[in-house]
Amino acid sequence: MAETVTPSGTTGSLLASLDPLLRTWLPRQRWFAGKGRPVTGFTPVTVTELLPSGGRLGLYHLLLRVHQPSAPGGETHPGDCYQLLVGVREALPPRLAPALIGHVTEGPLAGSTVYDALYDPRPAELLLEALRGRTRVGVLRFDRDERQEIRPNLVARLMTAEQSNSSVVYGDTFILKVLRRVVPGVNPDLELPLALAREGCPRVPAPTGWLRAEPGGEPYVLAVLQPYVSGASDGWELALRELAKGEDFAAEAHALGRATAEVHTALARALPTVTLGRPQLELLVDGMTERLAAAVRAVPALTPYEPGLRSAYTALAGLAAEGRTWTAQRVHGDLHLGQCLRAPAGGWSLIDFEGEPARPLAERRMPQPAVRDIAGMLRSFDYAAHSVRPPAPDWAHTCRAAYCSGYAEASGRDPRTDPVLLRAYETDKAVYEVVYEARHRPDWLPVPMSAIRRLATSDPT
């Protein structure tokens, strides 16, 4: 492997030649968060040459801060940082056509074709080799758990399902999650699985390796390697299959509730917990109330339901004012059926502990009531039930009850015995969903709106 290219000289001409291609290519990627605003330039955080571009195949690792206006017609400034692996070839074979970034016409790569290298087995396999050898290249640190073996010569393939990151599977043995939008700090997608591995929790695959960078002394987690659960079913796809067949999903929901409780229990042992009293609950309620107000401004269809929705939050504030307290701990942060895998033998695993990527990292790492995860899963059952025609609300009701029962069996605490807290979190989640669907998938807006109508008329006590 080659060394880091310094942020001057070659780097300047390299980025200048890639700039017009990346401005067009980046906004088309599923994981690019700045859609709807033009890309006006880039600031390099790191540029590392992993394979010299003078040969048949070159490979660059880039961390680039993207310049975009904060609003249409607004002032342009450096914003989100993205991780790119750029391959360099003279020409792309047909199998790599979907990976094309563009053809370089000037600079050190003039005459070459550049592309997303994760589509190409050889560059992807190079990453696994670097993890296996605990390689260091410039500011990049490839590391691994030495207690786990990484066999050589595992064939790589990119998973093509739409994701907010990119995933590469190696010989049905490992899966490498490559984070695309990265921020400095301790990333919970590595932090929490490592903590759960120390506790011996079998519900989360233990990290085998990880890639980090420390430009300017700031730590970035860039990728996490974990065992691949071969033949596993994604919880969302499994639920939809059972729905389509008219099959009951209660047993799976019950087992998933148990798995969630086991993860929460292990996290509470592994990492500090805190008690939320009146001051903390007031801040929490204020945040929910502010998000509701912003959502009403963004989606006027919420206006008739605002008083009822707000009552979910005021009821929680009322309990806090009476002296009620709750325990907060580290949680998954973005739990839904798509974040769960069922192994062929029937056991459930939880994956993707990154939290909601749009939220600040410090917020994603804060202890929260475990019911936040539970509310997310309950909303996910509702989404599945409304994805079929006609909708199946009774199916969702049965799954929600079974999930809570399973959770209670494993934890000793049934989330339904704290209805005010559960309703507040489920309301907050549904409000978020309304804004998301209105902006990105208007055809799905009726799904969270049906929950809004239910939650706005629920008894807050």
N, C-alpha and C positions, 0 to 999 in steps of 0.2 A: 504494500500500500504506500501511496505517496503522502507527502506532508501537507499541512495547511498552506493554502495560498494566501499571502499577506493581503490586507485590505487596501492595496494600492497597486500600481503598475498593472500586472497581469489581471488581477481581479477587476480593476476598473474597466479594462477593455473587454474582459469576458462578460461582465454584467451588461455593459453597453450593447454588446451583440445579442444577448439574450433578452434584453428589455422589451423590445417590441413584440417578441413572440410570447413572452410570459404575460404581458398585458392582455393579450387576447385569450390565451389558454387558461389562465387561472380562474377567471370568473365563470368558466364553464364547468368547473369541477364541483362535484356534489359536496365536498367538504369545505369549500370556500365560503366564509361567513359574510363577506362584504358585498353580496350580490345587490344589484340595483344602483351601485355607485362606481364610477369609472376608476380604474387603476391608473395612476399618473406617474408612478415611479417606484423605486425600491432602494432601501438602505441595507447593505449587507451586515449581518451579525457575525456569521462565519461562512467561509467558503473553503471547502476541503476537497482536494483532489484525491480520490480513493484509487482510481486507475488512471494512469497517464493517457491523455487523449490522443497521443501520437500513434497508438497502436490500432488494432482492428476494433477495439471496444474501449471507450473511455467512460469514466464515472465521476461525477461531482456530487458532493453533499453540500447543500445550501441551506442556511437559515437566513431568510430574507424578511425584513420588515416592509410591509406593503403600504404605499402612500395612496390615500383616498380622501376625498372631501368628506367631512362629517355629515353633511346633508347636501342634497342637490344644489349646485351653485355655491356651496360653502367653501371655506378655506381648506386647502389640502394640507395634510400632516401625516407623518409616519404613524401607522396603526398596528394591526395584528401582525404577528410573526408567524411565518409558515416554514415547514420543513419540506424540502424538495430533494429528490434523488434524480439527478439528470444524467441520462445515458447519452453517449455520443457514438454514432456510427456513420459510416460513409453513406449508407442507405439502409432503410428499414425493410426487413423481410415482411411479407404480407401478414404473418401471424402477429406482428407488433404494430399493425396499422392503428388500432385503437389508442395506442400510447403516444402517438405523434404530438410533439409540441410545435415543431416547425423546422424549417431549413435555414441555417445560419449563412448570411451573405457577407459578413465582415468580421474583423477581429480574429483572435487566435483560433477560433473554431470555424472559420469561413470555409464553405463547401461541405460542411458536415450536417448531419441530421441529428437533432436532439429530441429526446423522448422521455417519458416517465419510466425510469429504469425498473420500478417494482413489477412491471409487466414482463420483464425479461428474466428468465430463470437464473442466468449466470450472475448478474449483479445482485439479485436477491439472495442467491446462495453464498455470495461473498460476505453478506452481512452475518449470516449464520456462522461462517467460518471465523469471522472476527470475534463473535461472541464466544465461540468455542475456545479460541486462543487468548481471550481477555486482552485484545489488541488495543493499543492507544495510538491514535492518529491525530496529531495536533491537539485541539481541545476536545476531541471525541474520545469517550471512554466506553469501550465495550466490556461488559462484565457479566459474571454469571455465578450461580450457586454451584460451588464445586462438588457438592454432594450429589448433584444430578448429572447424568451423563448426556452429552450431546454427540450423537454418532455422526461421523462424516458422511459426505456424499448423499445427503437427503435431497430429493428433487423438490424444487420450489414451484408453487403456483399461487398466483394472486387470486384472492376471492373477489368476484365481480359484483357481489350484492352491494347495493347502495348503502354507504356508511358515512359517518362523520369523520372517520379516519380510514386507513388502509390496512388490510390484513393479508399476510402471506402465510400459507400452510406449507410445511416441510414434511413431505412423505407421510402424511397422516399421523405424524408424531408430535410436532410442535406447531404453534401458531404465533406469528410475530405481529403484534399490533403496532403499527407505525403511526404515531401521532402527527397530525398535519398542522393544526393550529396550536402553537406551543407558547407557554408562558413560563417565566422563571419562577422557581420555587419548588417545594415538595409536592409532587403530583400524587393525588390519592389513588390513581390507577396502579401505581407501584407500591405506595406506602401501605394501603389497606390489605392487599393480598399478601404482602410480606408479613404484616402483623398477624393475619389469620393463619399463615403457615406456621408461625412460631407457636400459635395456640393449638396447632394440629387439627384445625377445622377442615373437614374433607369436602365442604360444600363449595370451595373456591379453589381452582387450580393454582398451585403454588408457583410463583415466578421462577423460571429457569435461568433467564438472563435479562439484561436490560442495557439500553444505550443511553448515555448521558453526555451532556456537554457543559462546560463551565467557561463560556466566554466572559472575560472581564470579571471573573469570580462569581458570576451569577449561575446557579445550577439549573439546567433544563433537563427534564426527562423526555426522551425522544422516542423510545420504543420499549416494549415489554414482550418477552418471549415466555410462553406458558405451554404446558402440555395440551395437545389437541385431543378433544373428546371425539374420537372417530365414531361416525354413525349417530351422533347426537341429534336430537330434534330441537329446533328453535321453539321456544314456548309459544310465540305468536303463531307460527306456522302450524304447530301441532293443534292449538286451540281452533284455528280456522278449519283444519281438516276434520276435526271432531264435530264442529258445528255443521259443516257441509253434509256430513253423514247423519246428522241428527243424533249423535252420540252424546252421552252425559260426560261432563268433564269434572265432576265434583271430586272424584278420587284424586285426580291430578292436582286440582286446586288445593285440596287438603294437604297433599304431600308437599306442595310448593310453599304452603303456609308454614309447615314444619321446618323446611329448609331455610326460609327467611328468618325464623325465630332462632335457629341454631347459629346463623351468621351474626345476628344482632347480639346474641348472648356471648359469642366469642369476641366480638369487637368491644363489648363492654368490659370483658376481662383484660383484653390486650391494651386498651388505650383509656385515658382518663375520662371520667364522666363528670357532669356538673349538675347542680340543682338550679332549676329555673324558678325564681320567685317573681314577685310582682314587677320589679323594674325590668327584668329580662322579658317577661311576658308582654309588658306594655310595648317594648321595642318590637317584639315579634308581631303583635297585633297591628302596630303602626305600619310596619312593612306590608302586611297583607292588605290593609286598608288603602295604602298608597298605590299598590299594584291594581287594586280594584278600580280606583278612581282613574288611573291611567288607561286601564282596559276599557272603561266606559267611554272615555274620550276617543279611543281608537276604534271601538266597535259599538256604535250607538244602539244596536239591537239589545245590548245589555241594560240599557237605561231603565226599563220597567222593573227589572229584577234587582236593581242596586240596593234598595232598602232591605229586602229579604236576605240578600247575600251578606250585606254588612252586619246583619243580626248574628250571623255565625261567628263573626269576630268579636262583637260586643259581648256576646255570651261568654266567650273565653276570657275576655278582659274582666268580666264580672266575677268569674270564679277566682281569678288571680287576686282581685281586690278583696275577696273574702279570706285570702290566706292560703289558697290552694297552690301547691308546688308540683313540678314535674321533673323527671330526670331526663337529661339530654346526653347523648353519646354520639360517637361517630357512626354514620349510616352510609348506605349505598349512595343515596342522593338523587338517583334517576331510575328508580326501579320500575320495570314494566315487563310484560311477557317476553318482549324481544331481548331482554337482558338475562334470560334464563335458558338453560340447556338441560334437556332430559337425556341421560345416557341410555343406550339400548337396554341395559339391565334395569332401568326404571328410576335411578337416582337423579335428583335435580342438583344443578350447580348454578351459582350466580356469577355473572361476568361483568366486565366493564364498570369499574368503580371510579371512573373519571368524574362522575356527577354531571350536572347540566353544564355543558361547555360554555354556554353564554354567560354563566354566572362568574363573578370574580373568584380566583383561586382561594383567597382567604375565606370567602363565604362558604365555598364548597368543603373546606376543611374544618368548619366550625361544628361542635357537637350540636345535635338537634334531637328532638323527640323521635323515637323509632317509628312513631305513627306516620311520619312523613313518607317513609318507604311504603308502609301499608296502604296509605291513601293512593299512592301512585299505582300500586298493583290493582287496587279496587277499580280505579279509573280504567286500567287496561282491560279488565274483564268487560267493562261497559263498552269500550271501543270494539272489542272482538264481537260482542253481541250485536252491535249496530253495523257491522261490516257485511252482514248477510241480508238477503231480502226474502221475506220480511224480517225486520229486526227480531231478536230473541231476548227480550228483557228478562223473562223468567230464567233463562239460561244464566244470564249475568247474575241475577239475584242468588241463584243456587251456588254459583262459583264463589261469590263474595262471602256467603255464609260459610262454605266449606273451607275457604282460605283462612278466615278468622278462627274457625274451630281448630284447624291444624296448627296455627300459630299459638293458640292458647295451650294446646297439648304440650308443645315443646318448651314454651316459655313460662307457663303458669299465669299468663296475663292475657285475657281476651280483649282485643282493642275495642270491641263493642261496648265494654263496660265503662268506657270513657268517651261517650258520644259527642260531647261538646268539642273536645280536642280533635277527634276524628273528623267531625263535620267541618271544622275550621280548615284543616289541612286539605280535605277533599275539595272544599270550595275554592281554596287558593289554587289548587291544581287545575280545576275545571276552568277558572278564569284565565289562567295561563294558556290552556288549550284553545280557548275561544280566540284569543289574540293570534296565536300561532296559525290556526286554521284559516282565519280571516285573511292573513297575509300570504300564506303559502299554499293552502289547499281548501279553497272556498267550498268545494263539494262536500268536504268533511265537516263543515261548520255545524250542521244539525246534530252531530254526535255530542259535542260538549254542551250545545245549547239545550239538549234534552236533560242533561244532568243539571244545568243551571236552573231550569224550571223546578226540578225536584228539590235541589238544595235550597233554593230561595223560599220554598214553602215548608221546609222541614221545621219541626219543633226544635229550637236551639237547645232545649234542656233534655 
